[in-house]
Amino acid sequence: MLAATVTVLIASSAGAVSSNQSWGSAQDFGIDGVAAKKLIGDACAKAGVTVAVIDTGVDSSHPDLKDSLWINQKELNGKKGVDDDGNGYVDDINGWDFVTASGKIIDLHGHGTHVSGIIAATGKSADSYTGVCPGTRIMSLRYYSEKASGQENLKNTIRAIEYAINNGARVINYSGGGAEFSQPEFKALQGAERKGILVSAAAGNERSNADEKLYYPAAYPLTNILSVAAINQAGQMPAFSNWGTSRVHVAAPGAAILSTVPGGGYGFMSGTSQATAFVTGIAAMLLSVNPTLSFSKLKSNIEGSVRKLPQLIGKTRTGGIVNSLAALETVGVRSTLPVTVNMARSLAVRDGTTSSPMAVRGFAADPMMLPKKNELIFKKKRSEFKVRNNAR
């Protein structure tokens, strides 16, 4: 078991946070997300690509997420208490909570809400915080409970994967994992591969070479998995992030990332979880422009459009950071803006490495604290996280 103390900065509004703190969508060592969103306008919201977020749930009432939830129309327009679409789940309007066996979407932890905001926050609140692909439809699939055994969390993960396959997800975001191979999980993800679903998976926060110390599900030998490491605001790989030139494919922003948190607020977290969500957002963006893309084309477009960095050579298979502007060019959407990196930029960035990393077959996240004036510091003891391999 792993005991973790989570310390996260909670801001009452995104407007209280300076622009350099939402660096993940900026140029320099971000993904050029701001320019990309301007280029495609409201394509993400109009397309409504379905992304399954297998995590801790979502705050469905958050002003920047409530309009980004996947909607099961048959259940929405059906009878309460009846499985109107015959998929085996009653009243699953926005997804399913496998912990409570309910269609009520909640997030008692915060991790899932944070990840979902990076992907799809709409910016409809007064604070105008937007995700990579605003309006992407989040299918919330809660699998994790602190009170459950590792084995039960694993079973819920598999159920969530199967639900995503059977209910129309184009991309699965799985920001978790562990060091043990699971044959049932592997078979479930094989099902996603056959269905043509891209799986964006966290490389892990074990501070390890993932080619030697395998981290699943990112390490499963499946063609639909895209494994994601983290980088910080200075373009360096944070100490917590796993790496590997074979098992880890790309890097994305994953340190001091601003996003939505339960209760209508905004906070910072760090980890390959956050990096994974950026990649998922880019995948949703590409599908919004061209819904006919196969998972293999989607994966090759994202990998082939990275910005190469010397410091990532020997750290990931592509040796680069994902870039939304360059990725859009692969589907015929071109910008007049150059894709550049200010290599001279040097920033003091805290990677959150003083916290205990939550790479527990639950989350690949290492939340951190960035104290600021006039903002509330929220601290909560997360009791004990069950490490999956202890339960097998």
Secondary structure, 3 states (H helix, E strand, C coil): CEEEEEEEEEECCHHHCCHHHHHHHCCCCCCCHHHHHHHHCCHHHHHCCEEEEEECECCCCCCCCCCCECCCHHHHCCCCCCCCCCCCCCCCCCEEECCCCECCCCECCCHHHHHHHHHHCECCCCCCCECCCCCCEEEEEECCCCCCCHHHHHHHHHHHHHHHHHCCCCEEEECCCECCCCHHHHHHHHHHHHHCCEEEEECCCCCCECCCCCCECCCCCCCCEEEEEEECCCCCCCCCCCECCCCCCEEEECCCEEEEECCCEEEEECCHHHHHHHHHHHHHHHHHHCCCCCHHHHHHHHHHCCEECHHHECCECCCEECCHHHHHHCCCCCCCCCCCCCCCCCCCCCCCCCCCCEECCCEEECCCCCCCCCCEEEEEEEEEECCHHHHC
